[in-house]
Amino acid sequence: MSDAFAPSDRYRQGMATRRAVLGDNHVDRAQSALTDFDRPFQELITEAAWGHVWARPAWTKRERSIVTIALLAALGQDEEVAMHVRATANTGATPEDISEALLHVAIYAGVPAANHAIKIAKRVLGEMDAGKSA
């Protein structure tokens, strides 16, 4: 963090939520890659996305995970889809949850978007299964 940045309670909550969802290894890699250029953006998403939205009590992390995967798939955000599929190991969303979400994507955002996201999810879930048996 820059010397001028004093972490707020929302930032601290966001970092805790981000670590709970994405895992320490992912967050540590992201933090070690910070530069002065992207630091303000990372501070923003930690406070807003993770400290405000993801930390809200009305939905579980599983529910937020399912919705996030569907939205990212609909928007064609491939790397983010893969990251959030990996995060299901921490959120409790199941492969069945992902499959159901991507069926909704097919109807409401288009078959090509869902088809591509299904390929990504299958690959990532396969990698996760292989990692469990290794």
ABEGO torsion letter per residue (X at the ends): XBAABBBBAAAAAAAAAAAAAAEAAAAAAAAAABBAAAAAAAAAAAAAAAAAAAABAABBAAAAAAAAAAAAAAAGBAAAAAAAAAAAAAAGBBAAAAAAAAAAAAAAAEAAAAAAAAAAAAAAAAAAAAAAAX
